[in-house]
Each structure stands twice: as structure tokens, then as C-alpha cells.
Amino acid sequence: MKQCGGEGAHLVDSRGHRFAFDYHPSGELAPRDVVSRAIYSHLQTFAHRYPDHPAHVWLDLRPLPPETLHHRFPNILRVCQQWGIDVTQQRIPVAPAAHYWMGGITTDLVGQTSIPGLYAVGETASTGVHGANRLASNSLLECLVFGMQMAELPLGREGCKIPALSNPLRPALQLPPNLLTLPQIHAIHSLRQQLPQLIWQGAGICRQLLDLQRAIAQVTDWRQSFAAFPLSQFLASLPPGVSWELPADPEPAASLRYWGETQNLLDIADGILQSALFRTESRGSHYRLDYPHTQTSWQVHTLVQGDRLWQSAPIPQ
């Protein structure tokens, strides 16, 4: 949407009003977190006044010449055509969505994490080179720079200390059958459906104390239930470094992967919520209705490791 706005597209409401200028002098060209909050606030206002109002605004590309649209935005045109929208004649319904991962795994300047032999690059990494509103151009440059540095690492060569994760002479552990029952699989599917909605409501575009506390309580309850699954208890009982094989049958193997993904998502959700509650200010895409201003004392990174939550050293101006 930002690229379209830069070319001259308009962001309008149901009346055709370019409402973004009501929230920022730059209108559609304001920082993406500002535009997202403008859409959110505008929709909230309409929802109170007109209960039947759609939960979206519109991106109007009609001010752009058709040749510009075909040259600059062929993918947008193609996707819209698949949904029956002719952008040369119709507006595109748009609404705020989840942003890129704005934090990530803490690394040094060559992508090394706190775990020897484990590296992180790109959107999954927190290198310290991007700020509180991760911009597209900065993100691409970050991937290029740190990706090139990763290519220079002597992985697998003499002198590169990569720890052995398992004893190659010891066969991988076979998982006992029936550790993941059908009711538990259904419970995991239910979690995967409810978790995104909970995070959107509790830690979405605009955050506040009570919503964050409710979401944290719910995620805590889900994590406890998840940890009580027989498969969760079995894997937690294994000593570090033990390797294990996926079942040969693709169906239980897929369920096992789904279990692992869900556990990771629950951990990440808890980290996001706890960090948002911990940071009592607004900065970039983190906006709290109860703490709407930026505070100098919070010019730090929020660090999470297990149940520990703390501030980094102050970041120099």
C-alpha cells in the first residue's frame, strides 16, 4: 500500500474522503504505523456510528494512469483480477494486517546467536540495526548485508566450532506410538485458530493494560494445557542432545510437526505480550493507548529469555 501511495494512489473511506490527512499531514505517505492506526481509528469511529459499516477502507488506484499500474504493480493487478476487482475501474478494500516480525533472535554483527553454531539472518534476527518501525528498504539491506556476511563464515571448515547435537554412533530415538491422540490433535487445531485472533485483539495495532493482561492469562492457560499433553511431557523428559526420528507414516509426522509449530507459536505469543506489557510507552509500531507518548528512558531494546524480561543498555542517539 505504501508503494501505491508513493505513486499517487488515494486511501479513502466509504464517502471517498482521504481521511489519512485527518491524522497526519503526510496522509497516505505517513509512516506505516501511523497509517495503520489512522485506518484502525477511522474504522472504530465508523463502527460506533454505523454498525453495518464494512470493516475496511479503500485504496483507490484510479488516479494513476493504466500504463503506470501495469508497469509498476503487475502483481497487485493480477491478484485483484483473481478476486474480480478491476483496479482501473474499482477501489480495493484494505484493512490493517500483522506487520513483519519486528524483533527476533538476538545476534551479533555476524549473525551468531547465544547458542554456539546457531545463526540467524533476516526477519527472524534482531541485529540492532533497525528501529521501532522496521522500514522495507532497511529490512532488505539488512538481509543483504548479513546474508553476505554469513556466506563468508567458515562453516564446516577447520576452526569452526559447531557442537555435535547427538552421538552419531547412537541410533536416533524412535517415538512411542499413540503419544499424540486424536483429541489432542483437535485441541492443537483449535489453538492454532484461536491464537492469532487473541494476539490481534490483545496486542494488535493499539494496545492497553487490560487487553494485554487478559491475553497473557489466556496464553498462560493454553501453555499449561499444552505442556500436559503426553507428547509434550515425553519430549520434555528427554535429556539434551538426544535425537529422534519422525514417524515413517506421513500423517503422524505431519501432526508432530504441527505440535512443534504450535509450541513455538505459544512461546512467541507469550514473548510478544509480555514485552508489550513491559514497555510502558509508545514507540514506532508499538502503540499503547494508556501510554501514548515516547519516553527517553525506554530508548532500549526489550530482551526476553525464558521467564526473564529486562531492558538492554541504553541505545545512543
Secondary structure, DSSP 8 states (H G I E B T S, - for coil): -HHHHHHT-EEE-TT---GGGGT-TTGGGS-HHHHHHHHHHHHHHHHHH-TTS-S-EEEE-TTS-HHHHHHH-HHHHHHHHHTT--TTTS-EEE--------S-EE--TTSB-SSTT-B--GGGEE-S-S-SS--HHHHHHHHHHHHHHHHTS-TTSTT-----SS-TTS--EE--TTSS-HHHHHHHHHHHHHHHHHHHHHHSSSB-HHHHHHHHHHHHHHHHHHHTSHHHHHHHHS-TT--EE--SSHHHHHHHHHHHHHHHHHHHHHHHHHHHHH--S-BTTB-BTTB-S--GGG-S-EEEETTEEEE-S----
